[in-house]
């Protein structure tokens, strides 16, 4: 008869379960520490100087339009399906990122820039780069 059939925890199973729980705890701690570190770098509401650099509207042929509005000191990106307040972050390379903060869609990062004589917002994922041009 096995140890588990007798209601006795097998030593290996107990060790594996304890080790698994320790790994989950460590991963959770790392996740929340990284999130707190990122949050410290984000300015909400967005920095006034960063907000003043933006065009009122940007267009990308594949994704659509971003309307940029200001509501008091809040900076809002409206992509049609959902509007989101954005915060700003000064990057080490001198660029400025504008990051969505609406629950459920927070963390979308748009990097402000210029291409030719038009202002841009660039959204990147692991495989693509989407450039929105000033309209």
Secondary structure by P-SEA (a helix, b strand, c coil): ccccccccccaaaaaaaaaaaaaaaaaaaaaaaaaaaaaaaccccccaaaaaacccbbbbccbbbbbbbbcccbbbbbcccbbbbbbbbbccccbbbbbbcccccccbbbbbbccccccbbbbbcccbbbbbccc
